[in-house]
């Protein structure tokens, strides 16, 4: 049995007798071991938040690798293997700009997410490659309002009102399920996301570094909150 599993384990293009792709499952485990990210979409805005764990105290505090701007109206938070995310973030930016040049309008959030999910799916069915070990939490505002999507290593994507992925995400999701309301104000939405992220980090915010980004429905402009603004929300939380 061990030898048989080992064979399916090595090749991404072969299903096990149980219908499993072990390499995809391992990629999902890489996501679960990454620091948590949280997202929320409501009538007033979309909010993205991430816990960053700098490898050194000497790292520039303005350098971020968990939340990225894709376009003026779209951002993304990542959980999992950072280098894999960097490639997909660059591809997402190209898609967003190409859509603007071709159609003279900003790309819809779901259209962008589906294209990135298609890339992920393609890397589950070709020999000589491996799945992307990262989950992307896309948030943005388009003609449909504030929207939140998650893409997983297998190429599937889902639309959420609020969710979390990464280490400790179960506690964050439990908190969001109990407290989410669609008519939250921007201030309430940011406060709720901060509390969910603190839950995911084990209830501790000391010596932790959190990054937050907001895309208001009114302005459709992605903005990363300053450290001072984040500190104020952490005090309330």
PEUR-V273244 format. One record per residue. N is the residue number from 0. RES is the residue in one letter. PSI is psi in whole degrees, 0 to 359 (999 if undefined). OMEGA is omega in whole degrees, 0 to 359 (* if undefined). Layout:
n=N res=RES psi=PSI omega=OMEGA
n=N res=RES psi=PSI omega=OMEGA
//
This chain:
n=0 res=X psi=316 omega=180
n=1 res=X psi=317 omega=181
n=2 res=X psi=320 omega=180
n=3 res=X psi=315 omega=179
n=4 res=X psi=322 omega=180
n=5 res=X psi=323 omega=180
n=6 res=X psi=314 omega=178
n=7 res=X psi=333 omega=182
n=8 res=X psi=328 omega=189
n=9 res=X psi=335 omega=188
n=10 res=X psi=125 omega=184
n=11 res=X psi=337 omega=188
n=12 res=X psi=1 omega=183
n=13 res=X psi=126 omega=174
n=14 res=X psi=146 omega=172
n=15 res=X psi=166 omega=178
n=16 res=X psi=337 omega=178
n=17 res=X psi=2 omega=180
n=18 res=X psi=28 omega=184
n=19 res=X psi=147 omega=170
n=20 res=X psi=104 omega=188
n=21 res=X psi=323 omega=181
n=22 res=X psi=325 omega=176
n=23 res=X psi=319 omega=179
n=24 res=X psi=323 omega=177
n=25 res=X psi=323 omega=177
n=26 res=X psi=321 omega=177
n=27 res=X psi=322 omega=177
n=28 res=X psi=325 omega=177
n=29 res=X psi=324 omega=177
n=30 res=X psi=316 omega=182
n=31 res=X psi=334 omega=180
n=32 res=X psi=351 omega=179
n=33 res=X psi=158 omega=177
n=34 res=X psi=147 omega=188
n=35 res=X psi=147 omega=169
n=36 res=X psi=150 omega=183
n=37 res=X psi=143 omega=176
n=38 res=X psi=153 omega=180
n=39 res=X psi=137 omega=175
n=40 res=X psi=132 omega=179
n=41 res=X psi=188 omega=184
n=42 res=X psi=334 omega=185
n=43 res=X psi=333 omega=187
n=44 res=X psi=176 omega=168
n=45 res=X psi=136 omega=183
n=46 res=X psi=135 omega=174
n=47 res=X psi=140 omega=180
n=48 res=X psi=149 omega=181
n=49 res=X psi=146 omega=170
n=50 res=X psi=122 omega=179
n=51 res=X psi=136 omega=181
n=52 res=X psi=89 omega=184
n=53 res=X psi=137 omega=178
n=54 res=X psi=347 omega=180
n=55 res=X psi=145 omega=176
n=56 res=X psi=344 omega=181
n=57 res=X psi=357 omega=180
n=58 res=X psi=138 omega=178
n=59 res=X psi=124 omega=183
n=60 res=X psi=339 omega=179
n=61 res=X psi=353 omega=179
n=62 res=X psi=125 omega=181
n=63 res=X psi=144 omega=178
n=64 res=X psi=14 omega=180
n=65 res=X psi=334 omega=178
n=66 res=X psi=130 omega=183
n=67 res=X psi=147 omega=172
n=68 res=X psi=127 omega=177
n=69 res=X psi=311 omega=177
n=70 res=X psi=179 omega=181
n=71 res=X psi=329 omega=187
n=72 res=X psi=5 omega=184
n=73 res=X psi=139 omega=173
n=74 res=X psi=172 omega=180
n=75 res=X psi=142 omega=173
n=76 res=X psi=143 omega=187
n=77 res=X psi=150 omega=173
n=78 res=X psi=123 omega=180
n=79 res=X psi=220 omega=187
n=80 res=X psi=109 omega=186
n=81 res=X psi=314 omega=180
n=82 res=X psi=323 omega=176
n=83 res=X psi=320 omega=180
n=84 res=X psi=321 omega=183
n=85 res=X psi=318 omega=179
n=86 res=X psi=316 omega=181
n=87 res=X psi=325 omega=177
n=88 res=X psi=316 omega=178
n=89 res=X psi=319 omega=179
n=90 res=X psi=321 omega=178
n=91 res=X psi=320 omega=178
n=92 res=X psi=321 omega=178
n=93 res=X psi=315 omega=178
n=94 res=X psi=317 omega=182
n=95 res=X psi=316 omega=181
n=96 res=X psi=323 omega=178
n=97 res=X psi=319 omega=178
n=98 res=X psi=320 omega=180
n=99 res=X psi=320 omega=180
n=100 res=X psi=323 omega=184
n=101 res=X psi=318 omega=186
n=102 res=X psi=356 omega=179
n=103 res=X psi=38 omega=176
n=104 res=X psi=152 omega=180
n=105 res=X psi=148 omega=182
n=106 res=X psi=143 omega=174
n=107 res=X psi=146 omega=184
n=108 res=X psi=315 omega=183
n=109 res=X psi=324 omega=178
n=110 res=X psi=316 omega=179
n=111 res=X psi=315 omega=182
n=112 res=X psi=318 omega=180
n=113 res=X psi=321 omega=180
n=114 res=X psi=320 omega=178
n=115 res=X psi=320 omega=178
n=116 res=X psi=325 omega=177
n=117 res=X psi=321 omega=177
n=118 res=X psi=315 omega=179
n=119 res=X psi=317 omega=181
n=120 res=X psi=322 omega=181
n=121 res=X psi=328 omega=181
n=122 res=X psi=12 omega=174
n=123 res=X psi=0 omega=187
n=124 res=X psi=18 omega=177
n=125 res=X psi=136 omega=177
n=126 res=X psi=149 omega=177
n=127 res=X psi=5 omega=177
n=128 res=X psi=172 omega=174
n=129 res=X psi=160 omega=179
n=130 res=X psi=157 omega=173
n=131 res=X psi=125 omega=182
n=132 res=X psi=53 omega=184
n=133 res=X psi=144 omega=171
n=134 res=X psi=138 omega=180
n=135 res=X psi=128 omega=180
n=136 res=X psi=97 omega=182
n=137 res=X psi=131 omega=175
n=138 res=X psi=142 omega=180
n=139 res=X psi=178 omega=179
n=140 res=X psi=123 omega=177
n=141 res=X psi=200 omega=183
n=142 res=X psi=345 omega=179
n=143 res=X psi=358 omega=182
n=144 res=X psi=200 omega=179
n=145 res=X psi=134 omega=184
n=146 res=X psi=148 omega=182
n=147 res=X psi=126 omega=180
n=148 res=X psi=151 omega=174
n=149 res=X psi=130 omega=171
n=150 res=X psi=136 omega=183
n=151 res=X psi=167 omega=185
n=152 res=X psi=332 omega=181
n=153 res=X psi=352 omega=180
n=154 res=X psi=358 omega=176
n=155 res=X psi=153 omega=176
n=156 res=X psi=151 omega=186
n=157 res=X psi=148 omega=176
n=158 res=X psi=132 omega=183
n=159 res=X psi=157 omega=167
n=160 res=X psi=322 omega=176
n=161 res=X psi=144 omega=180
n=162 res=X psi=176 omega=178
n=163 res=X psi=147 omega=174
n=164 res=X psi=158 omega=181
n=165 res=X psi=186 omega=183
n=166 res=X psi=128 omega=180
n=167 res=X psi=9 omega=185
n=168 res=X psi=336 omega=181
n=169 res=X psi=318 omega=180
n=170 res=X psi=322 omega=179
n=171 res=X psi=316 omega=180
n=172 res=X psi=320 omega=178
n=173 res=X psi=317 omega=178
n=174 res=X psi=317 omega=181
n=175 res=X psi=320 omega=179
n=176 res=X psi=326 omega=183
n=177 res=X psi=338 omega=189
n=178 res=X psi=351 omega=184
n=179 res=X psi=139 omega=173
n=180 res=X psi=139 omega=183
n=181 res=X psi=340 omega=185
n=182 res=X psi=31 omega=179
n=183 res=X psi=145 omega=171
n=184 res=X psi=168 omega=179
n=185 res=X psi=317 omega=180
n=186 res=X psi=317 omega=179
n=187 res=X psi=320 omega=181
n=188 res=X psi=316 omega=179
n=189 res=X psi=317 omega=179
n=190 res=X psi=320 omega=180
n=191 res=X psi=319 omega=179
n=192 res=X psi=320 omega=178
n=193 res=X psi=315 omega=179
n=194 res=X psi=320 omega=178
n=195 res=X psi=322 omega=180
n=196 res=X psi=324 omega=175
n=197 res=X psi=321 omega=176
n=198 res=X psi=317 omega=181
n=199 res=X psi=330 omega=181
n=200 res=X psi=13 omega=176
n=201 res=X psi=19 omega=178
n=202 res=X psi=10 omega=182
n=203 res=X psi=133 omega=176
n=204 res=X psi=350 omega=178
n=205 res=X psi=139 omega=180
n=206 res=X psi=19 omega=175
n=207 res=X psi=150 omega=181
n=208 res=X psi=118 omega=181
n=209 res=X psi=140 omega=174
n=210 res=X psi=139 omega=179
n=211 res=X psi=146 omega=176
n=212 res=X psi=145 omega=182
n=213 res=X psi=138 omega=171
n=214 res=X psi=98 omega=180
n=215 res=X psi=145 omega=177
n=216 res=X psi=325 omega=184
n=217 res=X psi=318 omega=184
n=218 res=X psi=335 omega=184
n=219 res=X psi=36 omega=182
n=220 res=X psi=116 omega=178
n=221 res=X psi=133 omega=179
n=222 res=X psi=130 omega=174
n=223 res=X psi=129 omega=181
n=224 res=X psi=148 omega=177
n=225 res=X psi=164 omega=178
n=226 res=X psi=325 omega=178
n=227 res=X psi=317 omega=178
n=228 res=X psi=318 omega=179
n=229 res=X psi=319 omega=179
n=230 res=X psi=321 omega=180
n=231 res=X psi=318 omega=179
n=232 res=X psi=324 omega=179
n=233 res=X psi=324 omega=177
n=234 res=X psi=318 omega=178
n=235 res=X psi=325 omega=182
n=236 res=X psi=999 omega=*
//
